[in-house]
Amino acid sequence: MLDRYQDGPDSGVFTDGSASPNPGPGGWGAVYVVDGEVVAQAHGHDPDTTNNRMELVALLEGIDLVPKGTPATLYSDSNLAVRSVTEWAAGWAKRGWRRKTGPVENLDLVRPLYEALQARPELRVQWIKAHAGNRWNEYADSLATAYAREEL
């Protein structure tokens, strides 16, 4: 898989989540890469979930791959997940974890993710385009869908 893709950043934590069908069985993957070398990776699955939940789990699990105090960027191809924690969560927290229009979706994941990122100011979250040939994003995608295959 890595031979097919060469583009994109060569350091950071690359995360992805999936569900097929959505909702349905799903998986998440995270890989921590420094200068093109895999330092750590993790993946898992849930028999009944959504792609949005798996994207959030991937980010949350990705945080744990980076040693505390080590600056890193966490990349996600989910604009919803990225914006949830970088733009909207601060306002939700001020309103008692409620949106102006009602409850926050996936609060059980959004809140701990936001709080973990607040506790780790050396980490930042950034969106990366999906299926655009970014090597480590494609690798994270393969981890996220590993639950559906015999081989990783």
RAWOFEN-V973927 format. One record per helix or strand of 2 or more residues. SS is the DSSP state (A for helix, B for strand). FROM is the first residue (numbers start at 1). LEN is the number of residues. If there is no record, write none. Layout:
SS&FROM&LEN ; SS&FROM&LEN
This chain:
A&2&3 ; B&12&8 ; B&24&11 ; B&37&13 ; A&51&13 ; B&72&5 ; A&79&16 ; B&98&2 ; B&102&2 ; A&107&13 ; B&123&5 ; A&135&10 ; A&146&3
